[in-house]
């Protein structure tokens, strides 16, 4: 997780930039004039924008202890004299770099979302499940196969028949 | 006597076969999701909301409440067996629970957790029944100014207790309100921050944010940590000796009462309650030095407190309509979608919902005990679900939940976006609970502000001159003070250290 920690100054600059952009948008909001209203559509957003800007300034000058982010939970301390009752699960993924793993995972979900309607729920989900489970390093491929076919089918049935929620069918005939 | 009538009425509602079934489903699903490492009650409730949408309000909230305490209990299972608390509220349980498991007493630790959870939950429910009607009686007289002030207090309280850095908590809360204001302005019909996208006209559905910030972000965290976790402990005998039962009885009772009152306070929830109870027991116990090495009292104290607090946090939600924690905020969001407005009028307008929920909590905690004790070995198997399988499945459940609500891929992209934001927040120490609370309260806050000013004729001093709003707002400012002072002090301390180092250099 340490790879993803950004210094407070950088965070503050990003947040300040966001709040300035937000305030620009707020200034474009029209006032409501047909009836006299004490709180205009822009009133609360303007406070929020100014407040966020002030908070960003405070954050810029805040130095916090490392413990702020969730660093310690990462490596569980080895307990001397203890033996795992089950073999420790192998690390997920293939590249060995957290950045790359998160990026690949993000791209996979994006592809899943992009193909959700064209391919239909069942095909897109089966593809996503099989691909990701395989990529993350699960070895029993027949289990992967069964899960990636049965889960989308069962979910599709529950949603369309049981809950009357129409999921995209894609090229499949049902 | 009146309360008794109400309770009987509530049992009449809760014992209907349909509702009974949903208590069972909720508790079971909550336990299973809670056991999964990383997924806590917020993710559990968010994942179940799409199913609740199609249901009647009473069974829906009964089920979601079941998911809530089921998830808290499930979290203690993974705390004890894996030393990987799925929920912040069960972190204190792992202090002694995991050492017990290491000593070969995993079963005993789980049994203590189940029993003390049951006691904590039951005492909490009694408290809820006694306090709620009176509190909502007072709250009926609340006007918009009071509500606005109350919501500000709720937000600041969650901010001060959710993370170590108040600035980051406040930023998260403000960002939540900013997201809440996207869409058509309810009073003036002005389009705000929609960027011409018709998908944003009705605002951003809170479920998308909740699933993104909690469930999806959690999955990203697992990926970033590459699934590194702790080792798994086998479940052993669940049996307790009579001596052990007498040993845990006082801490359990104290923890339950303490936990309930902490839970009622806005902001403080299961986490604060469990830590307080744990440290209190450690201080007063004669064998306090064995805490942390597998003392059974160290499991009983936090477990009774977190369950009692869980129930206690329903008090502000059901009587004031203002959630005091991230989890109850998600529940409030679910209730609003189900067309139930929790608040002082709920007791009179929708008694079946209120008393049904209270009675179903009794049944739920009982089910939790009866179902979970024998099923513990089975639940432990859930912990063995390989993460490589679990992670893609959670993504699929999030996607189905969001798509089933809006039928638009636009919302799926939003879900992914909030997942990334949630992950970045987690990695950098921004608490997510204030953001979700800000999101849910944002619209309500603006509305009460407007109503208050409409009534006062645009006079902003109402918030300072009316006693209740003034007191609540003062409390909100005061609640932020200690944290601000601590930051200043830390800064000064650091400066001194730097000075000393410079001189040395």
Interface residues (C-beta under 8 A of the other chain):
Chain A: X1 X3 X4 X5 X6 X11 X15 X22 X25 X29 X30 X32 X36 X37 X38 X39 X40 X41 X44 X45 X48 X51 X52 X55 X56 X58 X59 X62 X63 X64 X65 X67 X68 X69 X70 X74 X75 X76 X79 X82 X84 X85 X86 X88 X89 X91 X92 X93 X98 X101 X102 X105 X106 X109 X110 X112 X113 X114 X116 X117 X121 X125 X128 X129 X132 X133 X136 X137 X138 X143 X144 X147 X151 X152 X155 X159 X163 X164 X165 X166 X167
Chain B: X51 X54 X83 X102 X163 X164 X165 X167 X168 X170 X171 X174 X175 X177 X178 X181 X185 X187 X188 X190 X192 X193 X219 X220 X221 X222 X223 X224 X225 X226 X227 X228 X229 X230 X231 X232 X233 X234 X384 X386 X387 X388 X389 X391 X392 X393 X395 X396 X399 X400 X403 X404 X407 X409 X412 X413 X416 X419 X420 X423 X424 X426 X427 X428 X429 X445 X446 X449 X450 X453 X454 X457 X458 X487 X490 X491 X494
